[in-house]
Amino acid sequence: MAKVKNTGLHQLLNIAIWITGILVSLAVGFGMISGTLPIWFIPDVITAIAGWIVIVLTLLGVIIAIVEKTGG
């Protein structure tokens, strides 16, 4: 398999995809908390708790990724 060079465009695309994933995760988490995004057959309280878990893990993942990238 051919190895892809890590060009500036490739890095920019990776960052754009990473930010899009973060925004989608936060939108889903906040939608679950507010009740805008219900899950059938699961009580609203459990959905809200799952939404908080999504948000906390997303933010934790962002912090860990930034720390790893900066070499900390």
PQR file with spaces between the fields and no chain letter, atoms N, CA, C, O and H, PARSE charges and radii, in Angstrom:
ATOM       1  N    MET     1       0.843   -1.166    0.000 -0.4000 1.5000
ATOM       2  CA   MET     1       0.000    0.000    0.000 -0.0000 2.0000
ATOM       3  C    MET     1       0.892    1.235    0.000  0.5500 1.7000
ATOM       4  O    MET     1       1.885    1.286    0.726 -0.5500 1.4000
ATOM       5  N    ALA     2       0.545    2.218   -0.803 -0.4000 1.5000
ATOM       6  CA   ALA     2       1.348    3.434   -0.919 -0.0000 2.0000
ATOM       7  C    ALA     2       1.179    4.295    0.328  0.5500 1.7000
ATOM       8  O    ALA     2       0.093    4.394    0.900 -0.5500 1.4000
ATOM       9  H    ALA     2      -0.261    2.176   -1.393  0.4000 1.0000
ATOM      10  N    LYS     3       2.276    4.908    0.728 -0.4000 1.5000
ATOM      11  CA   LYS     3       2.248    5.778    1.896 -0.0000 2.0000
ATOM      12  C    LYS     3       1.922    7.204    1.442  0.5500 1.7000
ATOM      13  O    LYS     3       2.503    7.701    0.478 -0.5500 1.4000
ATOM      14  H    LYS     3       3.158    4.828    0.264  0.4000 1.0000
ATOM      15  N    VAL     4       0.983    7.862    2.148 -0.4000 1.5000
ATOM      16  CA   VAL     4       0.562    9.210    1.798 -0.0000 2.0000
ATOM      17  C    VAL     4       1.458   10.205    2.520  0.5500 1.7000
ATOM      18  O    VAL     4       1.705   10.076    3.719 -0.5500 1.4000
ATOM      19  H    VAL     4       0.511    7.458    2.932  0.4000 1.0000
ATOM      20  N    LYS     5       1.946   11.202    1.776 -0.4000 1.5000
ATOM      21  CA   LYS     5       2.759   12.242    2.390 -0.0000 2.0000
ATOM      22  C    LYS     5       1.888   13.113    3.282  0.5500 1.7000
ATOM      23  O    LYS     5       0.736   13.395    2.953 -0.5500 1.4000
ATOM      24  H    LYS     5       1.745   11.306    0.802  0.4000 1.0000
ATOM      25  N    ASN     6       2.437   13.533    4.402 -0.4000 1.5000
ATOM      26  CA   ASN     6       1.703   14.371    5.338 -0.0000 2.0000
ATOM      27  C    ASN     6       1.897   15.835    4.953  0.5500 1.7000
ATOM      28  O    ASN     6       2.652   16.561    5.600 -0.5500 1.4000
ATOM      29  H    ASN     6       3.373   13.303    4.669  0.4000 1.0000
ATOM      30  N    THR     7       1.208   16.262    3.895 -0.4000 1.5000
ATOM      31  CA   THR     7       1.340   17.621    3.387 -0.0000 2.0000
ATOM      32  C    THR     7       0.482   18.581    4.205  0.5500 1.7000
ATOM      33  O    THR     7      -0.306   18.160    5.052 -0.5500 1.4000
ATOM      34  H    THR     7       0.595   15.672    3.369  0.4000 1.0000
ATOM      35  N    GLY     8       0.647   19.873    3.940 -0.4000 1.5000
ATOM      36  CA   GLY     8      -0.146   20.884    4.631 -0.0000 2.0000
ATOM      37  C    GLY     8      -1.632   20.710    4.374  0.5500 1.7000
ATOM      38  O    GLY     8      -2.451   20.889    5.275 -0.5500 1.4000
ATOM      39  H    GLY     8       1.287   20.214    3.252  0.4000 1.0000
ATOM      40  N    LEU     9      -1.980   20.360    3.135 -0.4000 1.5000
ATOM      41  CA   LEU     9      -3.389   20.151    2.799 -0.0000 2.0000
ATOM      42  C    LEU     9      -3.949   18.945    3.546  0.5500 1.7000
ATOM      43  O    LEU     9      -5.089   18.967    4.010 -0.5500 1.4000
ATOM      44  H    LEU     9      -1.314   20.215    2.403  0.4000 1.0000
ATOM      45  N    HIS    10      -3.157   17.913    3.656 -0.4000 1.5000
ATOM      46  CA   HIS    10      -3.573   16.709    4.377 -0.0000 2.0000
ATOM      47  C    HIS    10      -3.797   17.034    5.850  0.5500 1.7000
ATOM      48  O    HIS    10      -4.780   16.583    6.438 -0.5500 1.4000
ATOM      49  H    HIS    10      -2.231   17.895    3.278  0.4000 1.0000
ATOM      50  N    GLN    11      -2.903   17.806    6.449 -0.4000 1.5000
ATOM      51  CA   GLN    11      -3.056   18.202    7.852 -0.0000 2.0000
ATOM      52  C    GLN    11      -4.288   19.075    8.043  0.5500 1.7000
ATOM      53  O    GLN    11      -5.013   18.921    9.026 -0.5500 1.4000
ATOM      54  H    GLN    11      -2.105   18.172    5.972  0.4000 1.0000
ATOM      55  N    LEU    12      -4.529   19.997    7.102 -0.4000 1.5000
ATOM      56  CA   LEU    12      -5.703   20.869    7.190 -0.0000 2.0000
ATOM      57  C    LEU    12      -6.988   20.049    7.100  0.5500 1.7000
ATOM      58  O    LEU    12      -7.950   20.316    7.820 -0.5500 1.4000
ATOM      59  H    LEU    12      -3.940   20.122    6.304  0.4000 1.0000
ATOM      60  N    LEU    13      -7.002   19.073    6.232 -0.4000 1.5000
ATOM      61  CA   LEU    13      -8.169   18.204    6.105 -0.0000 2.0000
ATOM      62  C    LEU    13      -8.386   17.397    7.377  0.5500 1.7000
ATOM      63  O    LEU    13      -9.524   17.240    7.820 -0.5500 1.4000
ATOM      64  H    LEU    13      -6.220   18.857    5.647  0.4000 1.0000
ATOM      65  N    ASN    14      -7.311   16.883    7.973 -0.4000 1.5000
ATOM      66  CA   ASN    14      -7.432   16.141    9.230 -0.0000 2.0000
ATOM      67  C    ASN    14      -7.995   17.016   10.343  0.5500 1.7000
ATOM      68  O    ASN    14      -8.838   16.567   11.118 -0.5500 1.4000
ATOM      69  H    ASN    14      -6.386   17.010    7.613  0.4000 1.0000
ATOM      70  N    ILE    15      -7.534   18.266   10.428 -0.4000 1.5000
ATOM      71  CA   ILE    15      -8.042   19.177   11.456 -0.0000 2.0000
ATOM      72  C    ILE    15      -9.519   19.472   11.225  0.5500 1.7000
ATOM      73  O    ILE    15     -10.303   19.497   12.174 -0.5500 1.4000
ATOM      74  H    ILE    15      -6.848   18.631    9.798  0.4000 1.0000
ATOM      75  N    ALA    16      -9.905   19.697    9.962 -0.4000 1.5000
ATOM      76  CA   ALA    16     -11.307   19.977    9.642 -0.0000 2.0000
ATOM      77  C    ALA    16     -12.202   18.792   10.017  0.5500 1.7000
ATOM      78  O    ALA    16     -13.287   18.980   10.567 -0.5500 1.4000
ATOM      79  H    ALA    16      -9.268   19.676    9.192  0.4000 1.0000
ATOM      80  N    ILE    17     -11.748   17.587    9.722 -0.4000 1.5000
ATOM      81  CA   ILE    17     -12.524   16.394   10.070 -0.0000 2.0000
ATOM      82  C    ILE    17     -12.603   16.240   11.588  0.5500 1.7000
ATOM      83  O    ILE    17     -13.655   15.884   12.118 -0.5500 1.4000
ATOM      84  H    ILE    17     -10.866   17.435    9.276  0.4000 1.0000
ATOM      85  N    TRP    18     -11.509   16.503   12.284 -0.4000 1.5000
ATOM      86  CA   TRP    18     -11.474   16.391   13.747 -0.0000 2.0000
ATOM      87  C    TRP    18     -12.437   17.392   14.384  0.5500 1.7000
ATOM      88  O    TRP    18     -13.190   17.034   15.289 -0.5500 1.4000
ATOM      89  H    TRP    18     -10.655   16.793   11.852  0.4000 1.0000
ATOM      90  N    ILE    19     -12.419   18.640   13.918 -0.4000 1.5000
ATOM      91  CA   ILE    19     -13.315   19.665   14.466 -0.0000 2.0000
ATOM      92  C    ILE    19     -14.768   19.325   14.159  0.5500 1.7000
ATOM      93  O    ILE    19     -15.645   19.530   14.998 -0.5500 1.4000
ATOM      94  H    ILE    19     -11.807   18.931   13.182  0.4000 1.0000
ATOM      95  N    THR    20     -15.027   18.805   12.959 -0.4000 1.5000
ATOM      96  CA   THR    20     -16.395   18.401   12.613 -0.0000 2.0000
ATOM      97  C    THR    20     -16.889   17.301   13.550  0.5500 1.7000
ATOM      98  O    THR    20     -18.038   17.330   13.992 -0.5500 1.4000
ATOM      99  H    THR    20     -14.314   18.638   12.277  0.4000 1.0000
ATOM     100  N    GLY    21     -16.037   16.346   13.850 -0.4000 1.5000
ATOM     101  CA   GLY    21     -16.414   15.279   14.781 -0.0000 2.0000
ATOM     102  C    GLY    21     -16.720   15.814   16.167  0.5500 1.7000
ATOM     103  O    GLY    21     -17.662   15.363   16.819 -0.5500 1.4000
ATOM     104  H    GLY    21     -15.103   16.322   13.491  0.4000 1.0000
ATOM     105  N    ILE    22     -15.928   16.770   16.617 -0.4000 1.5000
ATOM     106  CA   ILE    22     -16.170   17.378   17.928 -0.0000 2.0000
ATOM     107  C    ILE    22     -17.513   18.094   17.938  0.5500 1.7000
ATOM     108  O    ILE    22     -18.303   17.924   18.866 -0.5500 1.4000
ATOM     109  H    ILE    22     -15.163   17.136   16.087  0.4000 1.0000
ATOM     110  N    LEU    23     -17.773   18.896   16.905 -0.4000 1.5000
ATOM     111  CA   LEU    23     -19.037   19.639   16.851 -0.0000 2.0000
ATOM     112  C    LEU    23     -20.248   18.716   16.784  0.5500 1.7000
ATOM     113  O    LEU    23     -21.269   18.977   17.421 -0.5500 1.4000
ATOM     114  H    LEU    23     -17.131   19.034   16.151  0.4000 1.0000
ATOM     115  N    VAL    24     -20.136   17.640   16.015 -0.4000 1.5000
ATOM     116  CA   VAL    24     -21.244   16.687   15.925 -0.0000 2.0000
ATOM     117  C    VAL    24     -21.465   16.000   17.277  0.5500 1.7000
ATOM     118  O    VAL    24     -22.607   15.831   17.705 -0.5500 1.4000
ATOM     119  H    VAL    24     -19.307   17.427   15.498  0.4000 1.0000
ATOM     120  N    SER    25     -20.390   15.610   17.943 -0.4000 1.5000
ATOM     121  CA   SER    25     -20.514   14.968   19.253 -0.0000 2.0000
ATOM     122  C    SER    25     -21.172   15.901   20.259  0.5500 1.7000
ATOM     123  O    SER    25     -22.058   15.490   21.009 -0.5500 1.4000
ATOM     124  H    SER    25     -19.463   15.748   17.596  0.4000 1.0000
ATOM     125  N    LEU    26     -20.736   17.164   20.275 -0.4000 1.5000
ATOM     126  CA   LEU    26     -21.339   18.120   21.206 -0.0000 2.0000
ATOM     127  C    LEU    26     -22.802   18.385   20.868  0.5500 1.7000
ATOM     128  O    LEU    26     -23.630   18.514   21.770 -0.5500 1.4000
ATOM     129  H    LEU    26     -20.016   17.498   19.666  0.4000 1.0000
ATOM     130  N    ALA    27     -23.131   18.469   19.576 -0.4000 1.5000
ATOM     131  CA   ALA    27     -24.523   18.679   19.180 -0.0000 2.0000
ATOM     132  C    ALA    27     -25.404   17.510   19.619  0.5500 1.7000
ATOM     133  O    ALA    27     -26.517   17.713   20.104 -0.5500 1.4000
ATOM     134  H    ALA    27     -22.459   18.364   18.844  0.4000 1.0000
ATOM     135  N    VAL    28     -24.909   16.305   19.450 -0.4000 1.5000
ATOM     136  CA   VAL    28     -25.670   15.126   19.872 -0.0000 2.0000
ATOM     137  C    VAL    28     -25.825   15.117   21.389  0.5500 1.7000
ATOM     138  O    VAL    28     -26.918   14.874   21.901 -0.5500 1.4000
ATOM     139  H    VAL    28     -24.005   16.140   19.056  0.4000 1.0000
ATOM     140  N    GLY    29     -24.738   15.381   22.109 -0.4000 1.5000
ATOM     141  CA   GLY    29     -24.805   15.386   23.571 -0.0000 2.0000
ATOM     142  C    GLY    29     -25.789   16.420   24.099  0.5500 1.7000
ATOM     143  O    GLY    29     -26.624   16.113   24.950 -0.5500 1.4000
ATOM     144  H    GLY    29     -23.850   15.579   21.693  0.4000 1.0000
ATOM     145  N    PHE    30     -25.689   17.650   23.590 -0.4000 1.5000
ATOM     146  CA   PHE    30     -26.601   18.702   24.052 -0.0000 2.0000
ATOM     147  C    PHE    30     -28.036   18.425   23.613  0.5500 1.7000
ATOM     148  O    PHE    30     -28.978   18.764   24.330 -0.5500 1.4000
ATOM     149  H    PHE    30     -25.011   17.900   22.899  0.4000 1.0000
ATOM     150  N    GLY    31     -28.211   17.811   22.438 -0.4000 1.5000
ATOM     151  CA   GLY    31     -29.554   17.427   21.997 -0.0000 2.0000
ATOM     152  C    GLY    31     -30.168   16.373   22.903  0.5500 1.7000
ATOM     153  O    GLY    31     -31.368   16.408   23.177 -0.5500 1.4000
ATOM     154  H    GLY    31     -27.446   17.536   21.855  0.4000 1.0000
ATOM     155  N    MET    32     -29.356   15.442   23.367 -0.4000 1.5000
ATOM     156  CA   MET    32     -29.846   14.412   24.289 -0.0000 2.0000
ATOM     157  C    MET    32     -30.205   15.029   25.637  0.5500 1.7000
ATOM     158  O    MET    32     -31.201   14.640   26.248 -0.5500 1.4000
ATOM     159  H    MET    32     -28.381   15.414   23.145  0.4000 1.0000
ATOM     160  N    ILE    33     -29.411   15.980   26.104 -0.4000 1.5000
ATOM     161  CA   ILE    33     -29.682   16.606   27.402 -0.0000 2.0000
ATOM     162  C    ILE    33     -30.954   17.439   27.355  0.5500 1.7000
ATOM     163  O    ILE    33     -31.775   17.377   28.271 -0.5500 1.4000
ATOM     164  H    ILE    33     -28.602   16.296   25.607  0.4000 1.0000
ATOM     165  N    SER    34     -31.121   18.217   26.291 -0.4000 1.5000
ATOM     166  CA   SER    34     -32.276   19.125   26.213 -0.0000 2.0000
ATOM     167  C    SER    34     -33.572   18.404   25.849  0.5500 1.7000
ATOM     168  O    SER    34     -34.653   18.976   25.990 -0.5500 1.4000
ATOM     169  H    SER    34     -30.455   18.268   25.547  0.4000 1.0000
ATOM     170  N    GLY    35     -33.481   17.174   25.391 -0.4000 1.5000
ATOM     171  CA   GLY    35     -34.680   16.432   25.014 -0.0000 2.0000
ATOM     172  C    GLY    35     -35.037   16.594   23.551  0.5500 1.7000
ATOM     173  O    GLY    35     -36.024   16.026   23.084 -0.5500 1.4000
ATOM     174  H    GLY    35     -32.603   16.710   25.276  0.4000 1.0000
ATOM     175  N    THR    36     -34.244   17.364   22.823 -0.4000 1.5000
ATOM     176  CA   THR    36     -34.475   17.546   21.394 -0.0000 2.0000
ATOM     177  C    THR    36     -34.200   16.266   20.615  0.5500 1.7000
ATOM     178  O    THR    36     -34.797   16.013   19.568 -0.5500 1.4000
ATOM     179  H    THR    36     -33.442   17.825   23.202  0.4000 1.0000
ATOM     180  N    LEU    37     -33.287   15.470   21.147 -0.4000 1.5000
ATOM     181  CA   LEU    37     -32.888   14.225   20.489 -0.0000 2.0000
ATOM     182  C    LEU    37     -33.224   13.047   21.408  0.5500 1.7000
ATOM     183  O    LEU    37     -32.339   12.494   22.061 -0.5500 1.4000
ATOM     184  H    LEU    37     -32.802   15.675   21.997  0.4000 1.0000
ATOM     185  N    PRO    38     -34.498   12.667   21.456 -0.5600 1.5000
ATOM     186  CA   PRO    38     -34.873   11.549   22.331  0.2800 2.0000
ATOM     187  C    PRO    38     -34.492   10.206   21.710  0.5500 1.7000
ATOM     188  O    PRO    38     -34.344   10.082   20.495 -0.5500 1.4000
ATOM     189  N    ILE    39     -34.341    9.226   22.562 -0.4000 1.5000
ATOM     190  CA   ILE    39     -34.087    7.865   22.102 -0.0000 2.0000
ATOM     191  C    ILE    39     -35.298    7.029   22.512  0.5500 1.7000
ATOM     192  O    ILE    39     -35.635    6.942   23.692 -0.5500 1.4000
ATOM     193  H    ILE    39     -34.462    9.327   23.549  0.4000 1.0000
ATOM     194  N    TRP    40     -35.934    6.427   21.537 -0.4000 1.5000
ATOM     195  CA   TRP    40     -37.144    5.664   21.813 -0.0000 2.0000
ATOM     196  C    TRP    40     -36.883    4.572   22.835  0.5500 1.7000
ATOM     197  O    TRP    40     -35.822    3.949   22.839 -0.5500 1.4000
ATOM     198  H    TRP    40     -35.659    6.498   20.578  0.4000 1.0000
ATOM     199  N    PHE    41     -37.855    4.350   23.693 -0.4000 1.5000
ATOM     200  CA   PHE    41     -37.870    3.273   24.690 -0.0000 2.0000
ATOM     201  C    PHE    41     -36.830    3.441   25.795  0.5500 1.7000
ATOM     202  O    PHE    41     -36.654    2.537   26.612 -0.5500 1.4000
ATOM     203  H    PHE    41     -38.717    4.856   23.690  0.4000 1.0000
ATOM     204  N    ILE    42     -36.147    4.565   25.835 -0.4000 1.5000
ATOM     205  CA   ILE    42     -35.194    4.843   26.913 -0.0000 2.0000
ATOM     206  C    ILE    42     -35.697    6.075   27.649  0.5500 1.7000
ATOM     207  O    ILE    42     -35.982    7.095   27.021 -0.5500 1.4000
ATOM     208  H    ILE    42     -36.290    5.300   25.171  0.4000 1.0000
ATOM     209  N    PRO    43     -35.811    5.997   28.971 -0.5600 1.5000
ATOM     210  CA   PRO    43     -36.323    7.142   29.735  0.2800 2.0000
ATOM     211  C    PRO    43     -35.475    8.402   29.515  0.5500 1.7000
ATOM     212  O    PRO    43     -34.272    8.325   29.268 -0.5500 1.4000
ATOM     213  N    ASP    44     -36.136    9.563   29.611 -0.4000 1.5000
ATOM     214  CA   ASP    44     -35.470   10.834   29.369 -0.0000 2.0000
ATOM     215  C    ASP    44     -34.293   11.067   30.314  0.5500 1.7000
ATOM     216  O    ASP    44     -33.290   11.668   29.929 -0.5500 1.4000
ATOM     217  H    ASP    44     -37.113    9.626   29.811  0.4000 1.0000
ATOM     218  N    VAL    45     -34.419   10.593   31.543 -0.4000 1.5000
ATOM     219  CA   VAL    45     -33.339   10.791   32.512 -0.0000 2.0000
ATOM     220  C    VAL    45     -32.079   10.062   32.065  0.5500 1.7000
ATOM     221  O    VAL    45     -30.979   10.608   32.146 -0.5500 1.4000
ATOM     222  H    VAL    45     -35.234   10.104   31.856  0.4000 1.0000
ATOM     223  N    ILE    46     -32.236    8.848   31.600 -0.4000 1.5000
ATOM     224  CA   ILE    46     -31.085    8.067   31.147 -0.0000 2.0000
ATOM     225  C    ILE    46     -30.497    8.687   29.883  0.5500 1.7000
ATOM     226  O    ILE    46     -29.279    8.702   29.706 -0.5500 1.4000
ATOM     227  H    ILE    46     -33.130    8.404   31.534  0.4000 1.0000
ATOM     228  N    THR    47     -31.359    9.200   29.003 -0.4000 1.5000
ATOM     229  CA   THR    47     -30.877    9.869   27.802 -0.0000 2.0000
ATOM     230  C    THR    47     -30.073   11.111   28.164  0.5500 1.7000
ATOM     231  O    THR    47     -29.032   11.371   27.561 -0.5500 1.4000
ATOM     232  H    THR    47     -32.348    9.188   29.146  0.4000 1.0000
ATOM     233  N    ALA    48     -30.546   11.880   29.141 -0.4000 1.5000
ATOM     234  CA   ALA    48     -29.824   13.083   29.566 -0.0000 2.0000
ATOM     235  C    ALA    48     -28.476   12.715   30.186  0.5500 1.7000
ATOM     236  O    ALA    48     -27.475   13.384   29.933 -0.5500 1.4000
ATOM     237  H    ALA    48     -31.392   11.668   29.631  0.4000 1.0000
ATOM     238  N    ILE    49     -28.448   11.664   30.987 -0.4000 1.5000
ATOM     239  CA   ILE    49     -27.181   11.219   31.579 -0.0000 2.0000
ATOM     240  C    ILE    49     -26.215   10.781   30.474  0.5500 1.7000
ATOM     241  O    ILE    49     -25.028   11.102   30.522 -0.5500 1.4000
ATOM     242  H    ILE    49     -29.262   11.121   31.192  0.4000 1.0000
ATOM     243  N    ALA    50     -26.719   10.059   29.498 -0.4000 1.5000
ATOM     244  CA   ALA    50     -25.877    9.638   28.375 -0.0000 2.0000
ATOM     245  C    ALA    50     -25.368   10.857   27.599  0.5500 1.7000
ATOM     246  O    ALA    50     -24.235   10.860   27.116 -0.5500 1.4000
ATOM     247  H    ALA    50     -27.684    9.798   29.459  0.4000 1.0000
ATOM     248  N    GLY    51     -26.199   11.881   27.481 -0.4000 1.5000
ATOM     249  CA   GLY    51     -25.778   13.117   26.816 -0.0000 2.0000
ATOM     250  C    GLY    51     -24.628   13.785   27.558  0.5500 1.7000
ATOM     251  O    GLY    51     -23.676   14.261   26.938 -0.5500 1.4000
ATOM     252  H    GLY    51     -27.119   11.878   27.872  0.4000 1.0000
ATOM     253  N    TRP    52     -24.717   13.821   28.891 -0.4000 1.5000
ATOM     254  CA   TRP    52     -23.624   14.392   29.687 -0.0000 2.0000
ATOM     255  C    TRP    52     -22.349   13.571   29.533  0.5500 1.7000
ATOM     256  O    TRP    52     -21.249   14.122   29.483 -0.5500 1.4000
ATOM     257  H    TRP    52     -25.490   13.434   29.394  0.4000 1.0000
ATOM     258  N    ILE    53     -22.502   12.260   29.460 -0.4000 1.5000
ATOM     259  CA   ILE    53     -21.326   11.395   29.267 -0.0000 2.0000
ATOM     260  C    ILE    53     -20.678   11.692   27.913  0.5500 1.7000
ATOM     261  O    ILE    53     -19.453   11.761   27.817 -0.5500 1.4000
ATOM     262  H    ILE    53     -23.395   11.812   29.501  0.4000 1.0000
ATOM     263  N    VAL    54     -21.481   11.867   26.880 -0.4000 1.5000
ATOM     264  CA   VAL    54     -20.954   12.193   25.549 -0.0000 2.0000
ATOM     265  C    VAL    54     -20.180   13.507   25.597  0.5500 1.7000
ATOM     266  O    VAL    54     -19.078   13.598   25.055 -0.5500 1.4000
ATOM     267  H    VAL    54     -22.476   11.811   26.958  0.4000 1.0000
ATOM     268  N    ILE    55     -20.747   14.523   26.242 -0.4000 1.5000
ATOM     269  CA   ILE    55     -20.092   15.830   26.309 -0.0000 2.0000
ATOM     270  C    ILE    55     -18.790   15.761   27.094  0.5500 1.7000
ATOM     271  O    ILE    55     -17.767   16.279   26.644 -0.5500 1.4000
ATOM     272  H    ILE    55     -21.642   14.449   26.682  0.4000 1.0000
ATOM     273  N    VAL    56     -18.817   15.128   28.262 -0.4000 1.5000
ATOM     274  CA   VAL    56     -17.611   15.046   29.094 -0.0000 2.0000
ATOM     275  C    VAL    56     -16.511   14.279   28.367  0.5500 1.7000
ATOM     276  O    VAL    56     -15.359   14.712   28.360 -0.5500 1.4000
ATOM     277  H    VAL    56     -19.647   14.707   28.627  0.4000 1.0000
ATOM     278  N    LEU    57     -16.853   13.144   27.756 -0.4000 1.5000
ATOM     279  CA   LEU    57     -15.840   12.358   27.055 -0.0000 2.0000
ATOM     280  C    LEU    57     -15.305   13.078   25.818  0.5500 1.7000
ATOM     281  O    LEU    57     -14.128   12.944   25.483 -0.5500 1.4000
ATOM     282  H    LEU    57     -17.789   12.792   27.761  0.4000 1.0000
ATOM     283  N    THR    58     -16.157   13.836   25.144 -0.4000 1.5000
ATOM     284  CA   THR    58     -15.699   14.619   23.994 -0.0000 2.0000
ATOM     285  C    THR    58     -14.693   15.674   24.432  0.5500 1.7000
ATOM     286  O    THR    58     -13.632   15.813   23.824 -0.5500 1.4000
ATOM     287  H    THR    58     -17.113   13.946   25.416  0.4000 1.0000
ATOM     288  N    LEU    59     -15.025   16.419   25.488 -0.4000 1.5000
ATOM     289  CA   LEU    59     -14.114   17.451   25.977 -0.0000 2.0000
ATOM     290  C    LEU    59     -12.821   16.838   26.510  0.5500 1.7000
ATOM     291  O    LEU    59     -11.739   17.389   26.311 -0.5500 1.4000
ATOM     292  H    LEU    59     -15.887   16.306   25.981  0.4000 1.0000
ATOM     293  N    LEU    60     -12.935   15.706   27.182 -0.4000 1.5000
ATOM     294  CA   LEU    60     -11.744   15.015   27.676 -0.0000 2.0000
ATOM     295  C    LEU    60     -10.859   14.562   26.511  0.5500 1.7000
ATOM     296  O    LEU    60      -9.635   14.675   26.573 -0.5500 1.4000
ATOM     297  H    LEU    60     -13.814   15.257   27.344  0.4000 1.0000
ATOM     298  N    GLY    61     -11.479   14.056   25.467 -0.4000 1.5000
ATOM     299  CA   GLY    61     -10.736   13.639   24.285 -0.0000 2.0000
ATOM     300  C    GLY    61     -10.027   14.810   23.603  0.5500 1.7000
ATOM     301  O    GLY    61      -8.904   14.666   23.118 -0.5500 1.4000
ATOM     302  H    GLY    61     -12.474   13.964   25.416  0.4000 1.0000
ATOM     303  N    VAL    62     -10.686   15.962   23.570 -0.4000 1.5000
ATOM     304  CA   VAL    62     -10.070   17.156   22.987 -0.0000 2.0000
ATOM     305  C    VAL    62      -8.849   17.565   23.796  0.5500 1.7000
ATOM     306  O    VAL    62      -7.796   17.860   23.233 -0.5500 1.4000
ATOM     307  H    VAL    62     -11.597   16.079   23.964  0.4000 1.0000
ATOM     308  N    ILE    63      -8.989   17.583   25.109 -0.4000 1.5000
ATOM     309  CA   ILE    63      -7.875   17.971   25.978 -0.0000 2.0000
ATOM     310  C    ILE    63      -6.711   17.002   25.817  0.5500 1.7000
ATOM     311  O    ILE    63      -5.562   17.429   25.695 -0.5500 1.4000
ATOM     312  H    ILE    63      -9.845   17.343   25.567  0.4000 1.0000
ATOM     313  N    ILE    64      -6.994   15.713   25.817 -0.4000 1.5000
ATOM     314  CA   ILE    64      -5.933   14.707   25.673 -0.0000 2.0000
ATOM     315  C    ILE    64      -5.242   14.842   24.314  0.5500 1.7000
ATOM     316  O    ILE    64      -4.017   14.744   24.234 -0.5500 1.4000
ATOM     317  H    ILE    64      -7.927   15.366   25.917  0.4000 1.0000
ATOM     318  N    ALA    65      -6.006   15.064   23.257 -0.4000 1.5000
ATOM     319  CA   ALA    65      -5.422   15.201   21.914 -0.0000 2.0000
ATOM     320  C    ALA    65      -4.518   16.426   21.846  0.5500 1.7000
ATOM     321  O    ALA    65      -3.447   16.370   21.242 -0.5500 1.4000
ATOM     322  H    ALA    65      -7.001   15.144   23.322  0.4000 1.0000
ATOM     323  N    ILE    66      -4.936   17.530   22.456 -0.4000 1.5000
ATOM     324  CA   ILE    66      -4.121   18.738   22.427 -0.0000 2.0000
ATOM     325  C    ILE    66      -2.852   18.538   23.228  0.5500 1.7000
ATOM     326  O    ILE    66      -1.778   18.961   22.802 -0.5500 1.4000
ATOM     327  H    ILE    66      -5.806   17.576   22.947  0.4000 1.0000
ATOM     328  N    VAL    67      -2.959   17.897   24.386 -0.4000 1.5000
ATOM     329  CA   VAL    67      -1.772   17.652   25.215 -0.0000 2.0000
ATOM     330  C    VAL    67      -0.788   16.745   24.489  0.5500 1.7000
ATOM     331  O    VAL    67       0.418   16.993   24.516 -0.5500 1.4000
ATOM     332  H    VAL    67      -3.832   17.554   24.733  0.4000 1.0000
ATOM     333  N    GLU    68      -1.287   15.700   23.843 -0.4000 1.5000
ATOM     334  CA   GLU    68      -0.420   14.786   23.094 -0.0000 2.0000
ATOM     335  C    GLU    68       0.243   15.493   21.902  0.5500 1.7000
ATOM     336  O    GLU    68       1.412   15.252   21.602 -0.5500 1.4000
ATOM     337  H    GLU    68      -2.266   15.499   23.821  0.4000 1.0000
ATOM     338  N    LYS    69      -0.510   16.359   21.235 -0.4000 1.5000
ATOM     339  CA   LYS    69       0.026   17.048   20.062 -0.0000 2.0000
ATOM     340  C    LYS    69       1.111   18.046   20.445  0.5500 1.7000
ATOM     341  O    LYS    69       2.071   18.242   19.700 -0.5500 1.4000
ATOM     342  H    LYS    69      -1.460   16.554   21.479  0.4000 1.0000
ATOM     343  N    THR    70       0.958   18.681   21.613 -0.4000 1.5000
ATOM     344  CA   THR    70       1.953   19.666   22.048 -0.0000 2.0000
ATOM     345  C    THR    70       3.149   18.997   22.720  0.5500 1.7000
ATOM     346  O    THR    70       4.134   19.659   23.048 -0.5500 1.4000
ATOM     347  H    THR    70       0.178   18.523   22.218  0.4000 1.0000
ATOM     348  N    GLY    71       3.062   17.704   22.919 -0.4000 1.5000
ATOM     349  CA   GLY    71       4.186   16.975   23.501 -0.0000 2.0000
ATOM     350  C    GLY    71       4.244   17.024   25.010  0.5500 1.7000
ATOM     351  O    GLY    71       5.289   16.768   25.608 -0.5500 1.4000
ATOM     352  H    GLY    71       2.263   17.167   22.652  0.4000 1.0000
ATOM     353  N    GLY    72       3.111   17.355   25.635 -0.4000 1.5000
ATOM     354  CA   GLY    72       3.075   17.464   27.095 -0.0000 2.0000
ATOM     355  C    GLY    72       2.851   16.218   27.769  0.5500 1.7000
ATOM     356  O    GLY    72       2.800   16.181   28.998 -0.5500 1.4000
ATOM     357  H    GLY    72       2.262   17.563   25.150  0.4000 1.0000
